[in-house]
Structure formats: C-alpha cells, structure tokens
Amino acid sequence: AENVGLASRRRWVIRMIRGSRAANIPLALIVWGAIGIALNVGLARFTYGVMLPSIRRDLGISYLGSGSLNAVHLAGYLIGTLAAPSLMSRMGSSRLSKWAHLLVATGAVLCAVAPGTIWAGSIVLGTGRVFTGLGAGAGIVAILVVVFSAVSAARRPLASAVVWSGMGVSVVLSGLAISFLLETADGWRIAFALSALLALAVAFSFAPAHGQPAKQAVDPSSQGVDFVTRQLSTKHWMYLILGYLMFGIAYVAYSTFAGTQMAAMKTPILVVGLTWVGFGCAAILGAALTVPIVASSRLKQFALAASLGSGAVGAWVAGMGTSESAIIGALLVGLGIAATPTIVSACTRDRCSVAEYPKMFSLATAALGIGQLIGPVAGGALADRFGTGVVPFFAAACYGVAALLALADSLSSRAFPTRRRAA
C-alpha cells in the first residue's frame, strides 16, 4: 500500500510538471525567483526588524542608530536598482544576478562578524548592510527580468504573485524562529551567516539561459529631466508617484520597529512569533489577491487605495499597545506589503507606452526608495524622543496620506485613456 501511495504521488508530480510546461510556466525558474525575493526583501528587511532587539542589546546602539543601519541598506538598494539597467545591458541579466548575489553574500558575512561594540560594530554592520542593499537592488531587477522574460504575458500575474510571495514565506519562517533569533546568543549573527549561504545558493544553483528581452525603440521625447518634470507636473502621475513614496516611508517605519515595540512592551515570545507569522501569511495572501485584481480594470482602479488603507488601519491598531492589537495590525499591514508594489507596477504599465515605461518605472522605484530611506530614520528619531509606541501611529499617518493620494489618482485617472502598450 505504501508503494502504491508513493507511485501515485510520483505520477501527480509528473503530471503537474508536464502541465506547467504545457502552460508555459517554468516552475524551477519561478521558485528560484521566489527564493531570491525571500532573501533580498524578506530576510534583508523584515527579518532585520525581527532581530533588531537582539542587535541593539549586543551592540548598544540607539533607535536612531538602528534605524540608520536599515536606511543605509535601503540607500544601497536604491543605487543598485537604478544602476541595474545599465549593468544588465553590459553583462546580461544572468551574470548580473550572479555577481549581485555574491555581493549580498559578502555583505551578510560582514554583518555576521560585526564586533560587539557600538562604533566598530556599527561601522562593520553598516558596511555589510550597504553591500547587501547594493546586491539586493541589482539582484531583484535581474531576477524579475529573467523570470518574466520566460513567462507568457497571460501568466505573468500568477508568476508575479508566486515570486513576491517569497517575501511572506521568509517572514513566516522568521516568526517560527523568533525564540532562536531573540533569545539565543549570537542568534542574529547565525541568521546573517545563513543568509550568506542562501545568497551563494541563489548565485550558483540555477543558471538561467534565457535570452534578453528584445530592445524597444527609444523615443527621444521620453528621455531626460524635461520628460520627468512634465510627467510629475500632471495628475496622471503625480498622485501615483507621491503615494508610492509615502508607502515607502510607512511600511519601512512599521516593519523596522514593530519588533522593538513588542520588546519594549515585554510581549510574550509566543505572541511575537505569532505576530510575525501572521504578518507573513497575510503578505502571501495579499500577493495572491493581486492575480484577479490586476486582470480587472474595475478592481484595479481602487485596489491601490484599498491596499494602502488596510495598512493605515493596521498600523494604527498595532499602536494600541496590546498583544491582540499587534497581531491584528500585522495582519492588516501584511495584506498590502506585497500587493502594493504589484498594483503600482500594473498601473504604470497601463498608462504609458513601451518607450516611456522604463523611465516611469524607474521614477516610481526611485520614489519608493526615497521613502524607504526616510522611514527608518524618522521612525528611529521619533522612538528615541517619544518611545517606540509612537512609530506605528507615524506609519499609520503616512499610510493614510498614501491612501488619499491613491484615491485621488484613481479618480483623476478616469480622465486619461489607458495606454497598455508596455511589455
């Protein structure tokens, strides 16, 4: 009977693989992409928030200092993201992914061996965070190009949901390992060391051999500062870009200091773990919900405002200072963490041409990056001055402004024709 069961499961796996090939869904490539997102976003940003109480305890750094360590990582991420198109044109997406993840591995090793003193530890840890940010920024772009160039346009929403769900999976695993990360001596150092090994695995375990996407003719009118200035001065782009910037401030401020807030409240370790597990599960669910949303123009019109509004309510609830509010708030914030970037990307594709899309998507990414730089520094300064309990309310306010901007964008976008010609 056992042999029959094994044979049945083997036949099911074979049918699933054959079906995915027939449907033009490269499973191995998509799983590789999800692991890359889990490393470069989930572990690098959210697991850092989980480990922050231990890092502060061992190095003796302030909230502003710990927030700044996240800010320098995100500064590196912004630089890596903006440099990725130029680097990719020279070395290709596959080689860029390899070298970017080697840089991530180097940075993670530096973080793992940071000395246990304020200044030396902060310098080494900060350098490691910059390296991981640079590698993650370029690596994510390379991963998305490799994966989506191998998936048909009709299957990209599903592939995108699976790839971005890797972020939620890593947060769930962080929540399950919360006791090890917070209570084990050098637990955070071991986590960084494991991240280095995972980065090496991403760099070498899979060698995508897909060709580069075909180059599109570039319209000279879509290049330069004048083009960007013209676009930002119109309602067609201004609300969307500013809303994305506010989202960057809000989600990083919340995720960076959620763990420290619960530590300050002396929240039981089981509740802390449940909070992060719930946060990760909600992120996975939010990514899955984007599949039908981006396929429907009616749902997509107000989806961004709803996603950001969920974050605003969740961050506000998390600020109430109880174990129950921490869990409920994490669920609501988590729903929009992966959904918001996917929706913004879809909205950007809808309203510009093929020639304009790279420039406008880079502009949106830059706005998000600027917000991500502001969030942890502002949150850290507020936590030092008023305590960690004020940070979720700051995040909620930023989320609220972002939701209002998204609502204004959805109302104003009715006056503009959809230009879904971007690849």
GIZIDA-V194234 format. One record per backbone hydrogen bond with DSSP energy under -0.5 kcal/mol. CO is the residue of the C=O (numbers start at 1). NH is the residue of the N-H. E is the energy in kcal/mol with one decimal. If there is no record, write none. Layout:
co-><CO/CO>
nh-><NH/NH>
e-><E/E>
//
This chain:
co-><1/2/3/4/5/6/7/8/9/10/11/12/13/14/15/16/17/18/19/20/21/24/24/25/26/27/28/29/30/31/32/33/34/35/36/37/37/38/39/41/41/42/42/45/46/47/48/51/51/52/53/54/55/56/62/63/64/65/66/67/68/69/70/71/72/73/74/75/76/77/78/79/80/81/83/84/85/86/87/87/88/91/92/93/94/95/96/97/98/99/100/101/102/103/104/105/106/107/108/109/111/117/118/119/120/121/122/123/124/125/126/127/128/129/130/131/132/133/134/135/136/137/138/139/140/141/142/143/144/145/146/147/148/152/152/153/155/156/157/158/159/160/161/162/163/164/164/165/166/167/168/169/170/171/172/173/175/177/178/179/179/180/184/186/187/188/189/190/191/192/193/194/195/196/197/198/199/200/201/206/217/218/219/220/223/224/225/226/227/228/229/231/231/234/234/235/237/238/239/240/241/242/243/244/245/246/247/248/249/250/251/252/253/254/257/258/259/260/261/262/263/268/268/269/270/271/272/273/274/275/276/277/278/279/280/281/282/283/284/285/286/287/288/289/290/291/293/293/295/296/297/298/299/299/300/302/303/304/305/306/307/308/309/310/311/312/313/314/315/317/318/322/323/324/325/326/327/328/329/330/331/332/333/333/334/334/336/337/338/339/340/341/342/343/344/345/346/347/349/349/350/352/353/354/356/357/358/359/360/361/362/363/364/365/366/367/368/369/370/371/372/373/374/375/376/377/378/379/380/381/382/382/383/387/388/388/390/391/392/393/394/395/396/397/398/399/400/401/402/403/404/405/406/407/408/409/411/412/413/419>
nh-><5/6/7/8/9/10/11/12/13/14/15/16/17/18/19/20/21/22/23/25/24/26/152/27/30/31/32/33/34/35/36/37/38/39/40/41/42/43/44/45/46/46/47/49/50/51/52/54/55/56/57/58/59/60/66/67/68/69/70/71/72/73/74/75/76/77/78/79/80/81/82/83/84/85/87/88/89/90/90/91/92/95/96/97/98/99/100/101/102/103/104/105/106/107/108/109/110/111/112/113/114/121/122/123/124/125/126/127/128/129/130/131/132/133/134/135/136/137/138/139/140/141/142/143/144/145/146/147/148/149/150/150/151/155/156/156/159/160/161/162/163/164/165/166/166/167/168/169/170/171/172/173/174/175/176/177/178/181/182/183/184/184/187/190/191/192/193/194/195/196/197/198/199/200/201/202/203/204/205/208/219/220/222/223/227/228/229/230/231/232/233/234/237/237/238/239/241/242/243/244/245/246/247/248/249/250/251/252/253/254/255/256/257/258/261/262/263/264/265/267/266/271/272/273/274/275/276/277/278/279/280/281/282/283/284/285/286/287/288/289/290/290/291/293/294/295/296/300/297/300/301/302/302/303/304/306/307/308/309/310/311/312/313/314/315/316/317/318/319/320/321/326/327/328/329/330/331/332/333/334/335/336/336/337/337/338/340/341/342/343/344/345/346/347/348/349/350/351/352/422/419/421/357/358/360/361/362/363/364/365/366/367/368/369/370/371/372/373/374/375/376/377/378/379/380/381/382/383/384/385/386/387/387/390/391/392/394/395/396/397/398/399/400/401/402/403/404/405/406/407/408/409/410/411/412/413/414/415/416/421>
e-><-2.3/-2.3/-2.4/-2.3/-2.3/-2.3/-2.3/-1.9/-2.2/-2.2/-2.4/-2.3/-2.4/-2.6/-2.6/-2.2/-2.0/-2.3/-1.8/-3.3/-1.5/-0.5/-0.7/-1.4/-2.2/-2.7/-2.2/-2.2/-2.4/-2.3/-2.0/-2.2/-2.4/-2.0/-2.9/-2.4/-1.5/-2.8/-1.2/-2.0/-1.0/-0.9/-2.3/-1.3/-1.6/-2.4/-1.2/-0.9/-2.1/-2.8/-1.9/-2.3/-2.4/-2.1/-2.5/-2.5/-2.2/-1.7/-1.0/-1.9/-2.6/-1.0/-2.1/-2.2/-2.2/-2.0/-2.3/-2.2/-2.8/-2.4/-2.3/-2.1/-1.2/-0.6/-2.3/-3.0/-1.7/-0.8/-0.6/-2.5/-2.1/-0.5/-1.9/-2.3/-2.0/-2.5/-2.5/-2.2/-1.5/-1.7/-1.9/-2.2/-2.0/-2.5/-2.5/-2.0/-1.9/-2.1/-2.0/-1.6/-1.0/-1.3/-2.0/-2.5/-2.4/-2.8/-2.7/-2.4/-2.5/-2.3/-2.2/-2.3/-2.5/-2.0/-2.7/-2.5/-2.6/-2.6/-1.8/-2.8/-2.7/-1.4/-2.2/-2.7/-2.7/-2.3/-2.5/-2.7/-2.5/-1.8/-0.6/-1.1/-0.7/-1.1/-0.7/-0.7/-2.5/-3.2/-2.0/-2.2/-2.7/-2.7/-1.3/-0.5/-1.3/-1.2/-0.6/-2.1/-2.0/-1.5/-2.3/-2.3/-1.9/-2.3/-2.1/-1.5/-1.2/-2.4/-2.2/-2.5/-0.5/-1.2/-2.1/-2.1/-1.9/-1.9/-2.2/-2.5/-2.0/-1.9/-1.8/-2.3/-2.4/-2.0/-2.1/-2.4/-2.2/-2.1/-2.9/-0.6/-0.5/-0.6/-2.3/-1.5/-0.6/-1.5/-2.8/-2.4/-2.2/-2.5/-1.3/-1.5/-0.5/-1.4/-2.9/-0.6/-2.7/-2.4/-2.2/-1.9/-1.9/-2.2/-1.9/-1.9/-1.8/-2.4/-2.7/-1.4/-1.9/-2.3/-2.7/-2.4/-1.3/-1.1/-2.2/-1.9/-2.1/-2.4/-1.6/-2.7/-1.2/-0.5/-2.1/-2.3/-2.4/-2.4/-2.0/-2.4/-2.7/-2.2/-2.4/-2.6/-2.4/-1.9/-2.0/-2.3/-2.8/-2.1/-2.0/-2.2/-0.9/-0.6/-1.3/-1.3/-2.7/-0.6/-1.6/-0.5/-0.5/-2.6/-1.1/-0.6/-0.7/-0.7/-0.7/-1.9/-2.6/-2.5/-2.3/-2.1/-1.5/-2.1/-2.4/-2.5/-2.8/-2.0/-2.6/-2.5/-1.2/-2.0/-1.0/-2.0/-1.8/-2.5/-2.7/-2.0/-1.9/-2.0/-2.6/-2.5/-1.3/-0.6/-1.1/-0.7/-0.7/-0.7/-2.2/-0.6/-1.1/-2.4/-2.5/-2.3/-2.0/-2.6/-2.4/-2.1/-1.9/-1.3/-0.7/-0.8/-3.2/-0.9/-1.8/-0.7/-2.4/-3.1/-2.1/-2.0/-2.3/-2.4/-2.5/-2.2/-2.3/-2.5/-2.4/-2.1/-2.3/-1.4/-1.9/-2.5/-0.8/-0.8/-2.9/-2.6/-2.3/-2.4/-2.3/-2.4/-2.2/-1.7/-3.4/-0.6/-1.5/-1.4/-1.2/-0.6/-1.9/-2.7/-2.4/-2.2/-2.0/-2.7/-2.6/-2.3/-2.3/-2.6/-2.2/-2.3/-2.4/-2.3/-2.5/-2.2/-2.4/-2.0/-2.5/-2.3/-0.7/-1.6/-1.5/-2.5>
//
